[in-house]
Amino acid sequence: MRVAIDHETIYRYPAESGYSIQYLRLSPISGTSQRVLSWKVKAPGNLRPWIDGFGNAAHVLVVEGPHREVRVKAVGEVEIADVGKPLLADADPHLPELFLRWTRLTAPDDRIIRFAGGFRPALATNARKGLDSLLAGIRQSIDGEGDSGPDQPVVTASQALDRHKGGSRDQSHLFVSCCRSLGVPARYVSGYLCQDSTEDAGLSTHAWAEAWVEGAGWLRYDVANRMSNAKAHVRVAVGLDYLDTVPVRGLRRGAGNETLAVETTITDARPIKVQQQQQQQ
């Protein structure tokens, strides 16, 4: 599947700001599950690319001088590979054991440890089936109607389990927390969820998790959509939790309380014109 992505983030301020700095994680990289055909990040000010500590493609954006708006746009095309058919090998800067580390958002309490412990026998028998069971168990325990959009407060894995509701971000945090409590390295992933459709392939920015299975490597677990290792995602950034993968995060000088608008469009990008020409010939 080949998709075209148009992702725009707009910060608006009630008064002028004289300086703002943003850290952007908006650029996917080619790997075992995808190939980036084209990609460009457009923004005002000084935009400097860099690679963060988790190997994510990132930018630092500095806007100087009076401004009441910062508009960041990421556009490009990505080919999603068939599961199990790698295009390019992932260049991972860390051993899987790093992703056993707790964070404030993923630290387990007694309830999470008890909940996760119920899946330990299945995990010991077959790691992949055990993780699939954990995914299903979390989805049954968490109502997916919770909002985890970019303008919503970030809750911990423990809070999500207590509330019995949460979006893809919260469900991914809980999956990661459970995995780590079971001794399975797991990491948080941000990116895009796509539909294989010629009419409307776009859903939105999305979150899921990856768990390390010995002999198989990093496998994808999308709790919100009850999918494991599916051909439906464009991977942008990984980290210990959401805060390591936030698409746009920064600070500014003055200007009061901001408003945030995010619009994402994902469409089928197959070369239709070329196909039509070939048919005519």
Buried (B, 14 or more C-beta within 10 A) or exposed (E): BBBBBBBBBBBEBEEEBEBBBBBBBBBBBBBBBBBBBEBEBEBBBEBEEEEBEBBBBBBBBBBBEEBEEBBBBBBBBBBBBEBEEBBBEBEBEEEBEBBBEBBEBBBBBEEBEEBBEEBBEBBEEEBBEBBBBBBBBBBEBBEBEBEBEBEEEBBBBBBBBEEEBBBBBBBBBBBBBBBBBBEBBBBBBBBBBBBEEEEEBBBBBBBBBBBBBEEEBBBBBBBBBBBBBBBBBBBBBBBBBBEBBBBBBBEBEEBEEBEEEBEBBBBBBBEEEEEEEEEEE
